Amino acid sequence: MLMAIITVILTAWLAFYCVRYHKRKAEEEKQQVYELIEQILEVLRGVGGPAGKDYVAVSHVRDSLITPRERRAKKKLWEKAVQFIDHYESRVRRDIQAVGGEDCEVWRWASGVPHSPGNSPGGDGGVGRPPAKMWQGPAFDNLGPQHVPNVSPTSCLKIRNMFDCDVEFGDNWPSRIQDSILEKCEGVSIVHIAVDRGSREGCVYLKCASLSEAGRAFRALHGWWYDGNLVTVKFLRDERYHQRFPSARHATCRLRPSNNKRLSLQVPTGQPEASKNI
């Protein structure tokens, strides 16, 4: 009887250890895939320019990131990274291109432009769904007075549709979302931002230094396209906001982007920058 109990305990412990081991290995592999994806995107961001081609061979990217000694061991990681980019990265297209006299698979970095009523997909008068990952312009020519309050009721805002938590990767994507908001609200005094990483609605919470500043933030963000999604904004009661984010109650320091590159506002020459519309 004692031996049977010991056997059951050892079996249960071994099963628990195996499950935990495989789960840890799966998490490690997932993190390695995300790191490889970020490295690939970093290479692709440098493709193009006045004197360069607008594509790069997939095999060339692989060979530049993975040494010959590691290619067999990292084959599975590479295939998962390529599959993720094909399915979830709207800025990258995979095509066939003649390189050195032979057809091979290439990646192209597809930068989007703000859409106007004349060029929006579907011909729906400016309410089409643009594909690029940046601030792409207002969805409507005029939001109308019913959508933009004359007097801001509170200094706190809830912003929807800023991201898709199922496809974001890496550890610093919330910082990129925060930078995009601060860049779009250039000149607005924002003292607190919280990105809800698990939100299915892509929610970001924001507090401004005053009611007038909150109104400016509302007008800068509400009804704009970002990353192909229509961003909507509503006001939150200060008490409710402070209940959820106690540290925001005494926040007074104006937040600024983590860099001065203004990446979310970059548009082709001849197009107005999003910040001009604030």
Secondary structure as UniProt FT lines:
FT   HELIX           2..45
FT   TURN            50..51
FT   STRAND          55..57
FT   HELIX           58..65
FT   TURN            68..74
FT   HELIX           75..88
FT   TURN            90..91
FT   STRAND          92..99
FT   TURN            100..101
FT   STRAND          102..109
FT   TURN            117..119
FT   HELIX           121..123
FT   STRAND          135..138
FT   TURN            145..147
FT   STRAND          156..160
FT   TURN            165..167
FT   HELIX           173..184
FT   TURN            185..187
FT   STRAND          190..195
FT   TURN            197..198
FT   TURN            200..201
FT   STRAND          204..208
FT   HELIX           211..221
FT   TURN            222..223
FT   STRAND          224..226
FT   TURN            227..228
FT   STRAND          229..230
FT   STRAND          232..236
FT   HELIX           238..244
FT   HELIX           246..248
FT   TURN            249..250
FT   HELIX           263..265
FT   TURN            269..270
FT   HELIX           274..277
//
